[in-house]
Amino acid sequence: MKSLDLIEKILSPVGRLAEVKYLRAMRDGIVSILPLIITGSFFLLLGSLPVSALSAEFLSRYPLMKSASDWYQAHTAVFLQPYRMTMNLMSLFAAFSVAYHLARIYALDALPAGILSSACFMVMQAPRYLPSEAGKSGEWVLGLANFGGRGLFAAILGAIFTVEVTRVCARMKWGLKMPEGVPPAVSQAFTALTPACLAVTGVWFVSSVLGVDITGAILRVFSPLMAVGDSFAAVLLINLVMHLIWLGGLHGASIIVALMMPVWMGYLDANSAAVAAHQAAPYVTTLPFYQWFVWIGGSGTTLSLAFMMLLSRSKTIRSLGKVALLPGICNINEPIIFGLPIMMNPVLALPFLLSPLIAGTLSYWAIRLNLVNHPYILVPWTLPAPLGAFLATGFDWRAVVLVGIIMFMTGLLYYPFLKAFEKEELKKEGCA
């Protein structure tokens, strides 16, 4: 009892952290734009097919295939256009989505807050004027470098700023009040006028009048986190903390993912951009890295455990294995965590804690040493792990082999602990 009380005292601040309004808005906002990012990743996959790897000798034997290969390589930019307009604009979409969800948490009018946040993010970018040349008129140019993962932190902080300005205006009743009888849509538009003027003017003054690169400044503040987050030590620490939170009775994934999502999405955007430019992907630990190589079957890397549960002598464990297997294949393992249970279970706690560390170690060094392609594609997280790993690495068959090795190794770790737990269950069933 004393140990449980100690765990509860240690984890209670973590539980309060999960309820922080900004983290909830950030988590929900980024999750809302994942369909766009997945769609963009699909087109990146189409635009990055390894046709150039086909040998000239092979293509010369099949003229039709050579024509198709030549046409594809000449039109890869066409396939990449949806990617550039979805995934490469993730920060703009996040600016709207995070503000929208934060405004809903505050019970404010969410749509104007999202629009205002998007506008402020655009003003941050401070477009520059290109003078005329060769008889052509000059034009304003807005670079897209900050619209991808690079600008994600600025988009999130800008969303928080605009919503807080809106909240202060609402609380202080700073706004134009329309007479009765005016349609609600018109009245809401004028109510949003004051916070819009204040927020846009503030961002404009800093970015254009003072000449401060807001996005660059915010990125420099978070650059140590971006640098450290892709290290092997970070992989171990993230998984250790996350699974300790799980064992303490809280949803560890929701807390850690909310905190690290902007970093992981920044890595993903950088990897995707590098592959689209036919360069080497710079980062290992994108979100797909954890999804497909570390959390196989869900938190705790429990897919191998789910398979072994089907062969248990205990009727209880075997029945739960039948229920948990299909969700586990789709990376949903709450039936195992809460049903077996693993949470607050001293027998299964150790393998649950160590399995992601083993998976993280094997996968990190396999990818870092270029034995497996770097993950750069975001695919739906409910796919089976081998298929998800295969697609996330750009059709690398070695990723499937790596997933198999990780499942085998984590299965070996879980086996003796499952047998010990099975022995206890058999006693309860009167079969020992």
N, C-alpha and C positions, 0 to 999 in steps of 0.2 A: 504493500500500500504506500509506503514511504517513497519508493522509487517512482510509482505512478504519479504521486503528488509532485515530486521533483520535476518529472517530465512535463506535467501540466503547467507548472510555474515557468519553466523555461520556454515552452511553446505558446503560452498565452499572448505574449507580444507579437508573435508571428501570426496568430489568429487575428489580432486586431489589424495587423498590416494588410491582411487579405481584404479587409473591409474598407481600406482607405479609398475615398471616392475617386481620386486621380488614377489609382491603379486599376480600379474596376472599369473606369471609362477608357483607359488605355488598352486594357485587355479586350473589352467588348468592341472598341473601335477598330482595332487591328484585325480581330476575328471577322468583323463585318466586311473587310475588303479582301479577305483571303480568296473568295471566288474569282475576283478579278486577277489576282496574282497567279492563281492556279491556271486560269485561262491563258494569261500571258506566258506562263511557263510552257504550256502545251504548244504554243506557236514558236517559242524558242526551241523546243525540241524538234519541231518540224523544220525550222531554219538551220538546225545544226546536225543534220543527218550525216553520218560518216561516209558520204559517197566519194570524197577525195581519197579515201583509203583504198578504194578499188584500183587494182593495178591496171596500167595501160594495156598490158597484154591480155588481161581478162576482158576488158571493154572492147578491144579490137575484134574479139571473136563474136561479139553480139552488137551489131551496129545500132539496133533499136535501144538497147540499154545505154550505149555510149551517147546517143542523142538525148535520152532522158537525163543522163548525168550532166551533160553539158548545159541543158536547159535549166536544170535545177540549180547548178552553181552560178548561172548567170542571173537567176531570179531569187536568190536567198533573201535579198532585202525585202521582197514582197511578203515572204513568210514572216519576216521579223517585224513588220510594221505593227501588227496588233500587240506584239510583245512590248514594243517601245511606247505604245500609247496606253498600256495598262500597267505592267510591272514597273516600267521606267517612270511612271507618274504616281507611284504608291504614296509618296509623301503628301501630294495634293489631296488624294482621296482620304488619307488618314487625317489630315487637318479637318476635313468636314466630319468624318465619322467619329473621331474622338470628341470633338466639340458637341456633336449631336447627342452622344451618349452621356456626356457630363451634364449637359443642359437637362436631360431627362432625369438624371439623378437629383438635380436641384429643383425639379418641377418647374423649369423654365420652358419657354417656347423653343423647341429644339431645332426646328428647321432654320429660322433666321440665325441662330447661333452657329450652325454648321456652315451656312453661306458666308457669314461674317468671318469665320475662322479661315475658310478657303481664300477669301479676299485678302486677309491680312498676310497669309502665307505668300500669296502672289506679290504683294507690295514689298515683302521682305527681299525678294529676288532682285529688285532695282534694275530693270532692263536698261540697256545702254544703247546709245544712238550710233549707228554706223553712217558716216557721211557719204555723200554721193561720190560715185566714181564712174568713169567712162560714160558720162552723160546720163547716168541713172540717178534717180532721186534717192535721197537717204532714207533709212528705215530704222525703226526700233527693233532691237533683237533681244529675245529672252532666252538665255541658255537653259538647257534642261538638266545640267549636271546635278543641281540640288533637288530635283524633283523625284529622284529615286531614293534608295536607301540612305544616301548621304544626308538628305534633309529630314530624315524621320524624327530625330530628336527636336529639331526646330519646329516641325509641324505639330508635335505633341505639346511642346511648351507654349507654342503660339495658340493652340486650341484652348489650353488652360487659361492663358491670359485673356483671350476674348470672352470666354464664358464668365470669368471672374469680373470683368468689366461690365458685362451684361447683368450679372447678379447684383453688383453694387448699384447700378442704375435702377434696377427694379426695387431694391430695398430702400433706396433714397427717394424713389418716385421721381427720378429725373427722366422725363420723357414728355412728348406731346400728347395731350389728351384730346381725343376727338369727341365731338358732341354725340349724344344718343341718336340712334338711327343710322349711324355710319356702319356699313358692312364690317363684320369682324376681321376679314382679311385686310381691309384697308386700315382699320384701327391698329392691328398688330404691326403692319408695316411702318406706321408712323411711330409706334412705341419703340421699335427697334432702331429708329433713326439716331437717337442720342448715343447709345453704345456703339453703333457703327461709326459715327463721326469720331468719337473719342478713340476707339481702338485703331482705326485706319490712320488717323492723324498721328497717333503715338508711334506706330510702326514706321510710317513714312518719315517722321522727323528723325528717328534714329538711323534708318537705313539710307535715306536719300540726302537729308540735310546734314546730318553729322557724318555720313559716309561710312557707317559701320556695317560690315558684312555680318549680319546677325546669324545667318546659317553657319558661316565659317567659324564665328566665335563660339557658338554653342557646340559645334563639332569638335573644336579644340579642347573644350572643357571635358567632353566625354571621350576624347581620343585615348587616354590611358585605359579606360574600360574596354574600348574597342580592341586595343592591342593585347591586353591581358586575357580578354574573353576567349581568344582563339588558342590559348595555351593548353597543354596537357594538364597542368595543375588546375586550370579552370574546369576542365571536364570532370576531374575527380571531385573537386570541391562542390560543384553544382549538383552532381548526383548524390554526394554524401548528404548535403544539407536537405535536398529535396526528399530523399527517402527517410531521413530522420524525422522530418515533418510528417510524412505519411505514418510512420510507426507511432507517432505521438497522437494520432487521431485526427489530423487535419489533411485536407486535400493538397498534398505537396506540389503536384503538377500545376495546379491553377495558380499557386503563389509564385513559384519560380518562373514559370513561362511568362506570366504577366510582367515580371521584372526584367527578364532577359530578351523578350520578343523583339524590341527595337534593335538590339545588338545583333541577334541572329538574322533578322530580316535585312539588316545592313550588309552582313556577310553574304547573304544569298544574292542580293542585288549586285554586289561587286563580282561575285563568281559568274553570275549570268551575263553581266556586261563583258567580262573577260572572254567567256566562251563565244559570245556573239561577235567579238572582235578577233576571234581565232588566237587568243592568248591563253596562257596557263591560269587556271583559277587560283586566287591567292589564299583562300580561307578553307579550313577543314570543317569547323563547327557551325555550319549553317543549321537552320531548323530541321531540314531533312536528315542531317547527320544524326541528330538525337532521335528523330521519328523512326528511322529505318535501321539504324545500326546499334542503338543503345536501348531504347525502350521498345524492344521487340515484343509485341503482345501487350504493351502497356507498361506502366511504371513497375520497376522491379525486374524487367525482362522475363516475364512469367509465361511466355508461350510454351516453352519446353515443359514447364511445370504443369500446364493445362493438359498437355498430351499424356504426361505420366500419370495424372490423376485418373485417367480413363482405365488404367491397368491396376489401380489400387485394389487391395483385398477388402478395404473398408467400403461398405455400401454407401455410407454418407459421402465419403470423398469421391467415390466413383460417380455417384449421382450428380454431385456438384460439377464434376469434370464434364459430364455430358451437357450440362447447362452452360458452362463457362467456355467451352472450346470454340464455338462459332464466334461469340463476341471477342474472344482472345485473338482469333485469327484476324479480326478486324480492329485489333489494338484497343479493345475495350475490356479491361480486366477488373472492373469494380465487383463483379460477382465473386472473383477469387479473393480480392483484398478484403471485402466486407463479409463474404459468405464462408470462406474457409475457416476462420479468417486469418489474414496475415497481420492486419493492424492489431497492435497490442498483444501479439502472439510471440512469446519468447523462443519457441522452437523454430519458427520460420523467419524470424526477424533477421538473423545473420545472413542467410542466403539472399533474402530480399534486399539487404543493404549492399552485399558484395557483388551480386550479379551485374548490376549496372556499371560497377567499377571495372569488372573484367571486360564487359562488352565495350565500355568506353576506351579502355586501354588497347584492346585488339584492333578496334575500328580506327581509332585516332592514328596509330602508327602505321596501319596498313594504308591509310589514305595519305598521311604525311610523307610516307616513303614512296608514294605513287604506285603502290601495288594495286590500288583501286582508284578509279576516277574520283575527283572531288565532287561532292553533291552540289548541283546548281539548279535543279528543277524541283519546284514545289508541286507535288501531286496529292490527291485526296488522302488524308491520313487513315482512312478506313480500309485501304487496300491491304492485302496480305503482304507481310514484310519482304519476302523475296521479290515480288513484283514491284513494290514501291521502291526498293533499293535499286532495282534494275533500271527503272524509269528515271529516278532522281539523279543517277550518275550518267545519264545519256546513253542508255543501252549497254552498260558495261556488265558482261556476264560474270566478271570476277566479284562484283558486288553480291551476287546471289550466293557464290561460294563462301564469301565472308559471313553472310547471314547464317548459312548452314553451320559454319565453324563456331560462331558465337552461340547459336542455339545448343550445339552439342556440349560446349564447355559449360554453359550455365546450367544445362540439364544435369551434368555430372555434379555440379555444386549443389543443386536442389535435391538430388536423389536421396542421400543419407538423411537429410533433415525431414524430407517427406516420409521416409520409412519410419523415423522416430515418431512423427506426428500420427502416422497411420497406426502405430502400435498403441498409442493412447486412445485413438478412436475405436479400435477393435475391442479394447477393454470396456469402453462405454457400451458397445453393441453386444457385449457378452460373448465375443468370438475369440478372445485371447486364449 
